[in-house]
Amino acid sequence: RHLPNDQQTQFVGSVATMGAFFAGLVVGIVSDKIGRKATLLLLTIPSVIGWYFIAGSFWFAVDNDYQSFWFAVDNDNPKYLAMLLAGRCLSGFAAGGFSLVVPVYIIEISPSSLKGLFGSINQLAITIGILLIYVMLTIIPYYIVALMVMGFTVVFAIVVCCVPETPRWLIANKQHLLANAILYRLRGPKADISREMKLLEDAVEEQGKVEFMEKLRMLTKLTIVVPLILSISLMFFQQFCGINVVVFYAGSVLEKANLSPNKAALAADFGVGGIQVIFTFISVLLIDLVGRKILLSVGGVLLALSTGILGLYFFLTDYMCHHDSKEFYCTLDFGYLAVGCLAIFIIGFSIGWGPIPWVMMGELAPLQVRGILSGIATAVNWSLATVITSAFSKYEEAVQPYGAWWSFCVISALSVIFVIVFLPETKGKDLEEIEAYFKKRYGHKPRPEPVDDQEGIN
């Protein structure tokens, strides 16, 4: 069989994140142009095709009855790998687009008091989906799981057909009556939507209809640049805390921590997935009660603590463990220390740095350039994910495992400082209020008119 070798496996893993990076560059612009709902529907097309290709590639690799498949090829021809790469790229593109548009859609339809809760539910659903995939892959062949995911995408497309466009996008595109009707449906018959509609209409009226080239010119304004820098910084700290290293390399990390391969695999898959679900759910409950900054700060402290101790573990094992051609043994068993550190790491990430950057990405961006700014932040996020997953093994070799984890510790500590010093709290604020905050603080302030000396004398 032409199964991928280690180098091919690493490349296959990075293809999806590269596809997601390109989605970030274009999908935000498209969503501003045709709407959030239409963009979500369009994204289901590459998702369905991508998962179909993935199913086909694994069919060729593992099933003797490969000739019955529509895309049957010669078993001695490794074309299945090209099909796998195409599938990963397309599904990655769709995933990157969904990771951009879904948070924006949720933020734009949510009431100000529940933006964090609804936005975090998106991340909770992602963690539940990852855990379900872990479970299914233990009992079902890869290609069957891929076909099931393809089916889920079709169901998602049907559901999207039944949901409304966001009132904010409709008002920005001069469809006020429809926006009013949809907002009435979203808030319920007993809700007074007049204040919210006035906020939306005033915000759009102040800016007017903005064409694409004008939106690009707006990116030079400080009121746009500052939210963009904050969003990019959130994405940087989310990726460079080391989360994708934990997700992709947890098994090998735990094996290096002297766990048996079976225990390492179980801890990596079900331990990581289960902890993510539980503590992301806790974050969902807390985000609109205690605010974004507290959860991010606590999460950052836990990330710094866990990666610092994990680095210390690897440092100590270099001096207290012995290697030879036949065995690897330690005078003291620190294996469960590594397991505990990874558990604390996942807890810290799940309560703060997992869901909240995606929530705040939509909150910080002004309406007229929300798609573009969210697209840039998403592209940065996925490009950083590509870098960290593809370069970590070489970086680890260069600085030793303890140096790599201590690097994550320093970055996580810096994230706490960033949150406390620079990040504004958005809990309970309307999107238009957040936009007004940046205009008031960073907007152009006209100089007072000079007083005529002669008039002053008179």
C-alpha positions as CSV (number, residue, x, y, z in Angstrom):
1,R,0.0,0.0,0.0
2,H,1.1,3.5,-0.7
3,L,0.5,4.9,2.8
4,P,2.2,8.3,3.5
5,N,5.6,8.2,5.2
6,D,6.4,10.6,8.1
7,Q,7.4,13.5,5.9
8,Q,4.3,13.1,3.7
9,T,2.2,12.9,6.9
10,Q,3.6,16.2,8.1
11,F,3.0,17.8,4.7
12,V,-0.6,16.4,4.6
13,G,-1.2,17.9,8.0
14,S,0.0,21.3,6.9
15,V,-2.0,21.4,3.6
16,A,-5.3,21.9,5.5
17,T,-4.0,24.9,7.4
18,M,-2.6,26.4,4.1
19,G,-6.1,26.0,2.6
20,A,-7.6,27.7,5.6
21,F,-5.0,30.5,5.3
22,F,-6.2,31.3,1.7
23,A,-9.8,31.2,2.9
24,G,-9.0,33.9,5.4
25,L,-7.7,36.1,2.5
26,V,-10.9,35.9,0.4
27,V,-13.9,34.7,2.4
28,G,-14.1,37.9,4.6
29,I,-14.3,40.1,1.5
30,V,-16.9,37.8,0.0
31,S,-19.0,37.8,3.1
32,D,-19.1,41.6,3.2
33,K,-20.2,41.5,-0.5
34,I,-22.9,38.8,-0.6
35,G,-23.8,38.3,3.0
36,R,-22.9,36.0,5.9
37,K,-25.6,33.4,5.0
38,A,-24.8,33.1,1.3
39,T,-21.1,32.8,2.1
40,L,-21.8,29.9,4.6
41,L,-23.8,28.1,1.8
42,L,-21.0,28.6,-0.7
43,L,-18.4,27.2,1.8
44,T,-20.3,23.9,2.0
45,I,-19.4,23.2,-1.7
46,P,-15.6,22.8,-1.1
47,S,-16.3,21.1,2.2
48,V,-18.4,18.4,0.6
49,I,-16.0,17.9,-2.4
50,G,-13.0,17.9,0.0
51,W,-14.4,15.2,2.3
52,Y,-15.4,13.1,-0.7
53,F,-11.9,13.2,-2.0
54,I,-10.5,12.3,1.4
55,A,-12.9,9.3,1.6
56,G,-11.7,8.3,-1.9
57,S,-8.0,8.5,-1.1
58,F,-8.3,6.3,2.0
59,W,-10.5,3.8,0.0
60,F,-7.7,3.4,-2.5
61,A,-5.2,2.9,0.3
62,V,-6.9,0.4,2.6
63,D,-9.7,-1.3,0.7
64,N,-9.2,-4.3,-1.6
65,D,-12.4,-3.5,-3.4
66,Y,-11.1,-0.1,-4.6
67,Q,-12.1,-0.8,-8.2
68,S,-15.8,-0.3,-7.2
69,F,-15.2,3.3,-6.3
70,W,-16.0,6.1,-8.8
71,F,-12.4,7.4,-8.8
72,A,-10.8,4.0,-9.0
73,V,-7.1,4.0,-9.9
74,D,-4.4,1.4,-10.2
75,N,-3.3,0.2,-6.8
76,D,0.3,0.4,-7.9
77,N,-0.1,4.1,-8.7
78,P,0.1,6.5,-5.7
79,K,-2.4,9.0,-7.2
80,Y,-4.5,8.5,-4.1
81,L,-2.0,10.8,-2.2
82,A,-2.7,13.6,-4.7
83,M,-6.4,13.0,-4.1
84,L,-5.9,13.2,-0.3
85,L,-3.9,16.4,-0.6
86,A,-6.7,17.9,-2.8
87,G,-9.3,16.8,-0.3
88,R,-7.3,18.2,2.7
89,C,-6.8,21.5,0.9
90,L,-10.5,21.9,0.0
91,S,-11.8,20.9,3.4
92,G,-9.2,23.1,5.0
93,F,-10.3,26.0,2.9
94,A,-13.9,25.4,4.0
95,A,-12.9,25.1,7.6
96,G,-10.9,28.3,7.5
97,G,-13.9,30.1,5.9
98,F,-16.3,28.6,8.5
99,S,-14.0,29.7,11.3
100,L,-14.2,33.3,10.0
101,V,-17.9,33.6,9.0
102,V,-19.6,31.6,11.8
103,P,-18.2,33.7,14.7
104,V,-19.1,36.9,12.8
105,Y,-22.6,35.6,12.1
106,I,-23.2,34.6,15.7
107,I,-21.9,37.9,17.1
108,E,-24.0,40.0,14.7
109,I,-27.3,38.2,15.6
110,S,-26.7,38.0,19.4
111,P,-28.0,40.4,22.0
112,S,-25.2,42.4,23.7
113,S,-25.7,40.6,27.0
114,L,-25.2,37.1,25.5
115,K,-22.6,37.7,22.7
116,G,-19.9,35.9,24.7
117,L,-22.1,32.9,25.5
118,F,-23.4,32.4,22.0
119,G,-20.0,33.0,20.5
120,S,-18.3,30.5,22.8
121,I,-20.9,27.8,22.0
122,N,-19.3,27.7,18.5
123,Q,-16.0,26.6,20.1
124,L,-17.8,24.2,22.3
125,A,-19.4,22.6,19.3
126,I,-16.0,22.3,17.7
127,T,-14.5,20.5,20.7
128,I,-17.5,18.1,20.8
129,G,-17.0,17.4,17.1
130,I,-13.3,16.7,17.6
131,L,-14.1,14.3,20.5
132,L,-16.7,12.5,18.4
133,I,-14.2,12.1,15.6
134,Y,-11.7,10.6,18.0
135,V,-14.4,8.1,19.2
136,M,-15.5,7.2,15.6
137,L,-12.0,6.7,14.4
138,T,-11.4,4.0,17.0
139,I,-14.3,1.9,15.6
140,I,-14.9,3.0,12.0
141,P,-12.5,3.2,9.0
142,Y,-11.2,6.6,7.9
143,Y,-13.1,6.8,4.7
144,I,-16.4,6.0,6.3
145,V,-15.8,8.8,8.8
146,A,-15.0,11.1,6.0
147,L,-18.3,10.2,4.2
148,M,-20.2,10.8,7.5
149,V,-18.6,14.3,7.8
150,M,-19.6,15.0,4.2
151,G,-23.1,14.1,5.2
152,F,-23.0,16.4,8.2
153,T,-22.0,19.2,5.8
154,V,-25.0,18.6,3.7
155,V,-27.2,18.7,6.8
156,F,-25.5,22.0,7.8
157,A,-26.3,23.5,4.3
158,I,-30.0,22.6,4.8
159,V,-30.0,24.2,8.2
160,V,-28.3,27.4,6.9
161,C,-31.1,27.7,4.3
162,C,-33.5,28.1,7.2
163,V,-31.7,30.8,9.1
164,P,-31.9,34.6,8.4
165,E,-29.3,37.0,7.3
166,T,-27.8,39.2,10.0
167,P,-29.7,42.5,10.6
168,R,-26.4,44.4,10.7
169,W,-25.4,43.2,7.2
170,L,-28.8,44.0,5.9
171,I,-28.8,47.5,7.3
172,A,-25.3,48.1,5.9
173,N,-26.8,47.1,2.5
174,K,-29.9,49.4,2.7
175,Q,-32.4,46.6,3.5
176,H,-33.9,48.3,6.6
177,L,-37.4,46.8,6.5
178,L,-36.1,43.2,6.2
179,A,-33.5,43.9,9.0
180,N,-36.3,45.2,11.3
181,A,-38.4,42.1,10.6
182,I,-35.5,39.7,11.3
183,L,-34.4,41.5,14.4
184,Y,-38.1,41.3,15.7
185,R,-38.0,37.5,15.1
186,L,-34.6,37.1,16.8
187,R,-35.5,39.1,19.9
188,G,-39.1,37.9,20.3
189,P,-42.5,39.7,20.2
190,K,-42.1,41.2,23.7
191,A,-38.7,42.8,23.1
192,D,-38.3,46.5,22.3
193,I,-36.0,46.6,19.3
194,S,-36.2,50.3,18.7
195,R,-33.0,51.2,20.6
196,E,-31.0,48.4,18.9
197,M,-32.4,49.4,15.4
198,K,-31.5,53.0,16.0
199,L,-27.9,52.1,17.1
200,L,-27.5,50.1,13.9
201,E,-29.0,52.7,11.6
202,D,-27.0,55.5,13.2
203,A,-23.8,53.6,12.9
204,V,-24.4,52.8,9.2
205,E,-25.7,56.3,8.4
206,E,-22.6,57.9,9.9
207,Q,-20.3,55.7,7.7
208,G,-22.5,55.5,4.6
209,K,-22.2,52.9,1.9
210,V,-18.5,52.0,1.6
211,E,-17.1,50.5,-1.6
212,F,-14.3,47.9,-1.5
213,M,-11.5,50.3,-2.4
214,E,-12.6,52.7,0.2
215,K,-12.6,49.9,2.7
216,L,-9.0,49.2,1.9
217,R,-8.2,52.8,2.4
218,M,-9.9,52.7,5.8
219,L,-7.3,50.2,6.9
220,T,-4.9,53.1,7.3
221,K,-7.0,54.7,9.9
222,L,-6.1,54.3,13.6
223,T,-9.7,53.5,14.5
224,I,-9.4,50.4,12.2
225,V,-5.7,49.6,12.7
226,V,-5.9,49.3,16.5
227,P,-8.8,46.7,16.5
228,L,-6.9,44.8,13.7
229,I,-3.7,44.8,15.8
230,L,-5.6,43.6,18.8
231,S,-7.3,40.8,16.8
232,I,-4.0,39.7,15.3
233,S,-2.3,39.7,18.7
234,L,-5.1,37.5,20.1
235,M,-4.6,35.0,17.2
236,F,-0.8,35.1,17.7
237,F,-1.0,34.3,21.4
238,Q,-3.7,31.6,20.7
239,Q,-1.4,29.8,18.3
240,F,2.0,30.4,20.0
241,C,0.9,29.2,23.4
242,G,1.5,25.7,21.9
243,I,-2.0,24.4,21.4
244,N,-1.5,22.8,18.0
245,V,1.7,21.1,19.3
246,V,-0.4,19.6,22.0
247,V,-3.1,18.5,19.6
248,F,-0.9,17.1,16.9
249,Y,2.0,15.8,19.0
250,A,0.4,15.0,22.4
251,G,0.9,11.3,21.8
252,S,4.6,11.6,21.1
253,V,5.0,14.2,23.9
254,L,3.5,11.7,26.4
255,E,5.6,8.8,25.0
256,K,8.7,11.0,25.6
257,A,7.3,11.4,29.1
258,N,7.7,7.6,29.6
259,L,4.1,6.6,29.1
260,S,3.5,3.4,27.1
261,P,2.3,3.9,23.5
262,N,-1.2,2.7,24.3
263,K,-1.6,5.0,27.4
264,A,-0.1,7.9,25.4
265,A,-2.6,7.4,22.6
266,L,-5.6,7.2,24.9
267,A,-4.4,10.2,26.9
268,A,-3.8,12.2,23.8
269,D,-7.1,11.5,22.1
270,F,-9.8,11.0,24.8
271,G,-8.0,12.9,27.6
272,V,-7.3,16.0,25.5
273,G,-10.7,15.9,23.8
274,G,-12.7,15.3,27.0
275,I,-11.0,18.1,29.0
276,Q,-11.5,20.5,26.1
277,V,-15.3,19.8,26.0
278,I,-15.7,20.1,29.8
279,F,-13.8,23.3,30.3
280,T,-15.0,25.0,27.1
281,F,-18.5,24.4,28.5
282,I,-17.4,26.1,31.7
283,S,-16.1,29.0,29.7
284,V,-19.4,29.3,27.9
285,L,-21.2,29.7,31.3
286,L,-18.7,32.3,32.6
287,I,-17.8,34.5,29.7
288,D,-20.7,36.9,30.0
289,L,-20.5,36.8,33.9
290,V,-16.9,37.5,34.6
291,G,-15.8,39.0,31.2
292,R,-13.3,38.2,28.5
293,K,-10.2,39.7,30.2
294,I,-10.4,37.6,33.4
295,L,-10.8,34.3,31.6
296,L,-8.0,35.2,29.2
297,S,-5.7,36.2,32.1
298,V,-6.5,33.1,34.1
299,G,-6.1,30.9,31.0
300,G,-2.7,32.6,30.3
301,V,-1.4,32.0,33.8
302,L,-2.4,28.3,33.6
303,L,-0.7,28.0,30.1
304,A,2.5,29.6,31.4
305,L,2.5,27.4,34.5
306,S,1.9,24.1,32.7
307,T,4.4,24.8,29.9
308,G,7.0,26.0,32.4
309,I,6.7,22.9,34.5
310,L,6.7,20.7,31.4
311,G,9.9,22.3,30.2
312,L,11.4,21.6,33.7
313,Y,10.3,18.0,33.4
314,F,12.2,17.5,30.1
315,F,15.2,19.4,31.5
316,L,15.3,17.1,34.6
317,T,14.9,13.9,32.5
318,D,17.9,14.9,30.4
319,Y,20.0,14.6,33.6
320,M,18.2,11.9,35.5
321,C,17.4,9.5,32.7
322,H,19.8,7.2,30.9
323,H,19.8,6.2,27.2
324,D,21.5,3.3,25.5
325,S,20.9,1.3,22.4
326,K,18.5,-1.1,24.2
327,E,16.5,0.8,26.8
328,F,15.5,4.1,28.3
329,Y,15.0,4.4,32.0
330,C,14.9,7.0,34.8
331,T,15.9,7.0,38.4
332,L,12.7,8.9,39.2
333,D,9.3,8.5,37.3
334,F,8.1,11.9,36.2
335,G,5.7,10.6,33.6
336,Y,2.5,11.6,35.4
337,L,3.9,15.1,36.0
338,A,3.8,15.5,32.2
339,V,0.3,14.2,32.0
340,G,-0.8,16.6,34.7
341,C,0.9,19.5,32.9
342,L,-0.9,18.7,29.6
343,A,-4.2,18.5,31.5
344,I,-3.6,21.9,33.1
345,F,-2.6,23.3,29.7
346,I,-5.8,22.1,28.0
347,I,-7.9,23.6,30.9
348,G,-6.2,26.9,30.5
349,F,-6.6,27.0,26.8
350,S,-10.3,25.8,26.9
351,I,-11.5,28.4,29.4
352,G,-9.8,31.4,27.7
353,W,-7.6,31.2,24.7
354,G,-9.6,28.7,22.8
355,P,-13.0,30.4,22.4
356,I,-12.5,34.0,23.3
357,P,-10.2,35.2,20.5
358,W,-12.8,34.1,18.0
359,V,-15.5,35.9,19.9
360,M,-13.5,39.1,20.2
361,M,-12.5,39.0,16.5
362,G,-16.1,39.8,15.6
363,E,-16.6,42.2,18.5
364,L,-13.6,44.4,17.8
365,A,-14.0,44.8,14.1
366,P,-16.1,47.8,12.9
367,L,-19.2,46.8,10.8
368,Q,-18.1,48.2,7.4
369,V,-14.8,46.3,7.4
370,R,-15.8,43.4,9.7
371,G,-15.4,40.9,6.9
372,I,-12.0,42.2,5.8
373,L,-10.6,42.5,9.4
374,S,-11.9,39.1,10.4
375,G,-10.4,37.7,7.2
376,I,-7.0,39.1,8.0
377,A,-7.1,37.8,11.5
378,T,-8.3,34.4,10.4
379,A,-5.5,34.2,7.7
380,V,-2.9,35.1,10.3
381,N,-4.3,32.5,12.7
382,W,-4.1,29.7,10.2
383,S,-0.7,30.8,8.8
384,L,0.7,30.7,12.3
385,A,-0.9,27.2,12.8
386,T,0.9,26.1,9.6
387,V,4.2,27.5,10.9
388,I,4.0,26.0,14.4
389,T,2.9,22.5,13.3
390,S,5.4,22.2,10.5
391,A,8.4,23.8,12.3
392,F,8.0,22.5,15.8
393,S,9.9,19.2,15.4
394,K,13.0,21.0,13.9
395,Y,12.7,23.8,16.6
396,E,12.6,21.2,19.3
397,E,15.7,19.5,17.9
398,A,17.5,22.9,17.9
399,V,16.7,24.1,21.4
400,Q,15.8,20.7,23.1
401,P,12.3,19.8,24.3
402,Y,12.7,21.9,27.5
403,G,13.7,25.0,25.5
404,A,10.7,24.6,23.2
405,W,8.2,24.4,26.1
406,W,9.9,27.2,28.0
407,S,9.4,29.3,24.8
408,F,5.7,28.6,25.0
409,C,5.9,29.5,28.7
410,V,7.4,33.0,28.0
411,I,4.8,33.7,25.3
412,S,1.9,32.7,27.5
413,A,3.2,35.0,30.3
414,L,3.4,37.8,27.8
415,S,-0.2,37.1,26.8
416,V,-1.3,37.9,30.3
417,I,0.5,41.2,30.2
418,F,-1.1,42.0,26.8
419,V,-4.6,41.3,28.1
420,I,-4.2,43.3,31.3
421,V,-2.6,46.4,29.6
422,F,-3.9,46.6,26.1
423,L,-7.1,44.7,25.6
424,P,-10.4,46.5,26.3
425,E,-13.3,44.6,28.0
426,T,-16.3,44.0,25.7
427,K,-18.6,42.2,28.1
428,G,-22.2,43.5,27.8
429,K,-21.5,46.1,25.2
430,D,-23.2,46.5,21.8
431,L,-21.0,46.2,18.8
432,E,-21.8,49.8,18.0
433,E,-20.7,50.9,21.4
434,I,-17.4,49.0,21.0
435,E,-16.9,50.7,17.6
436,A,-17.7,54.1,19.2
437,Y,-15.1,53.4,21.9
438,F,-12.3,53.1,19.3
439,K,-13.5,56.2,17.5
440,K,-13.5,58.2,20.6
441,R,-10.1,57.1,21.8
442,Y,-8.2,56.9,18.4
443,G,-10.3,59.0,16.1
444,H,-9.2,62.2,14.5
445,K,-9.9,65.1,16.8
446,P,-10.3,68.4,15.0
447,R,-8.2,71.3,16.1
448,P,-10.1,74.2,17.7
449,E,-10.5,77.2,15.4
450,P,-8.0,79.9,16.1
451,V,-9.4,83.1,17.7
452,D,-9.0,86.2,15.7
453,D,-6.8,88.6,17.7
454,Q,-8.7,91.6,16.6
455,E,-12.1,90.1,17.6
456,G,-10.6,89.1,21.0
457,I,-9.6,92.7,21.6
458,N,-13.0,94.0,20.7
